[in-house]
Amino acid sequence: MNVRELIELLRDWPDQEATVVIGEGMRLDQWLLVTGIVGRRIAVDPGNPDIALPGAEAGLEIV
């Protein structure tokens, strides 16, 4: 997903006052509250396309 696609999904969300959370990863019933964004340089892990590692491509971390 790129920034434009994320913005489109968020713009279309019916409850614009909803708090944004990110899945914690280890538990299905616990989430992290989003407080901002940070630019990163990333590379997709060749062994797992769901993982990003330090690299040269532009990335955006939601924190």
Residue, then its C-alpha position, 0 to 999 in steps of 0.5 A: m500500500n502506498v500513501r495515496e491508497l491509505i489516504e483514500l481508504l481513510r477519507d472514505w471511512p464513515d466515522q471520521e472521528a474514530t481513533v486510529v489504531i494499529g494491530e499489535g501483532m502478537r495479540l488479536d485483542q490489543w492495539l497500538l494508538v497512532t500518534g504520528i508518522v515518521g519517514r523511513r528508508i526501507a526494503v521489503d524482506p525477500g523472505n517475507p513480503d509482510i516485513a520491511l527492513p532498513g533499505a533505500e526505498a521511501g517508507l512511512e512508519i505510522v507510530 
